[in-house]
Amino acid sequence: MPKLNLLVLPGDHIGPEITAAALGILEEARRRFDLPLEFRHAEIGHASLKKMGHSFSGSVAEAARNADGIILGPCDTYGYPPADQGGTNPSSALRLALDLYANIRPSRSIAGVPALAPGMDLVIVRENTEGFYADRNMFAGSGEFMPTPEVALAVRKITAQASRRIARAACELAVKRRKKLTIVSKANVLKLSDGLFLREAKSVAAEYAGLAVEHILVDAMASHLVRSPQAFDVIVTTNMFGDILSNQAAELSGGLGLAGSLNAGDAHAMAQASHGSAPDIAGMDRANPSALIFSMAMLLDWLAKRHSIQRLADAATLIDRATLEVLADPALRTSDLGGPLGTLAFAREVRRCLAKPVVS
Ligand code: NAD
């Protein structure tokens, strides 16, 4: 069987630490399930800036285009120089170049792990290619500009096509889960742009019989998420609202260190933790690698469906379960969850759990 090629981009600060930890687990899964995977590594971010003067090179973009899947570590995007001085955001460059339009961000409370909101299990489906993110809205030039030193403007883009396809991705997920879709917008103020998003999302959702559909304004949604996160199943929204609400949901479910995510398009997918590069704990062996491990499991599942390889799905399920099992033991957690273990020791426990014989 031909091998599937995964491109590994470790990113900045805690990125290399959690990527090494997560890859150790993937290596164990490859051995156990005889997975047809091979890895290629490339540098992005500060490492690439230092050596080559840019944070994301054309050769990395090309390697990503040729890969079957990508594992992206968190990047210090805020710390890069402006784009014209080499500071490209690898995450947005990859989302655009590979048309990774759906950012799937699950948040579930985990048995035994203290959470602000126990019993929640929801997925935020965030549009990834337009919206308030001015860096991806223009054919040429920047979507942010300053007509005078005292005035800054940004272009927000919403299209019917992007709204329809993100709504479809959310509906497809919702019908396989608890069959409830919540559309989130600010259509009361952004009447044209979010009005368009809402119109298209509702029209796609109407094609799915048996799906309960509701619409909630984003400010009210921030309250509902805190008050009753258990009431939600699949939430679909535009780019920035999805980014913010998913961090809120992650924190409610136990913390950012648990927040996995997949960026998926029709032909490519990229595993990427929802959190950033955490400079405050970089190099201390303190980062929780769970978010990237869960993201990797989501990528394996996506590859399983795309290539019809059942053992990739089996490996994804087992990685997910092994991580949950280790997290359930307070003595085996990382310090963000009040535990005593470092990044590598935690990953070793997940590996050990993965290697155990399955008792049927
Ligand atoms: P952050 O998500 O990096 O950190 C926020 C807080 O959460 C910090 O206290 C950090 O220590 C903690 N944290 C995050 N991940 C953790 C983990 N795995 N284990 C334990 N604790 C964890 O947010 P920030 O500090 O605002 O951003 C740092 C950099 O990351 C910035 O340059 C920002 O632009 C970038 N960023 C990148 C991504 C991405 O690549 N997907 C996402 C968000 C932020």
Boltz pocket constraint, residues with backbone or C-beta under 6 A from the ligand:
constraints:
  - pocket:
      binder: B
      contacts: [[A, 73], [A, 74], [A, 75], [A, 76], [A, 77], [A, 78], [A, 79], [A, 91], [A, 256], [A, 257], [A, 272], [A, 273], [A, 274], [A, 275], [A, 276], [A, 277], [A, 278], [A, 279], [A, 280], [A, 281], [A, 286], [A, 287], [A, 288], [A, 289], [A, 291], [A, 336]]
      max_distance: 6.0
